[in-house]
Amino acid sequence: MDIKDLVEFIAKSLVDSPDQVRVSETEGEHTMVIELEVAKEDIGKVIGRRGRTAQAVRTILGAASAKLGKKAVLEIVD
């Protein structure tokens, strides 16, 4: 399972409309940017109260990307 699949799995587990989850990946030399797009009504579920859910996903993403020797950045697109 790669980083993109991991983010997609987590996001689909959190939202009410998993069919509207879109994840795209832009990879550079030392950094990868993961863009997560969900339905408008599900943005609050992905971000969480005071951003705690988004921060938890970013922590998991950081740990997984450290194994690859890269830095991963999660952007939630609205």
PyMOL commands that set and color helices and strands:
alter all, ss='L'
color gray80, all
select helices_A, chain A and resi 3-14+18-20+40-47+49-68
alter helices_A, ss='H'
color red, helices_A
select strands_A, chain A and resi 22-27+31-37+71-77
alter strands_A, ss='S'
color yellow, strands_A
deselect
rebuild
show_as cartoon
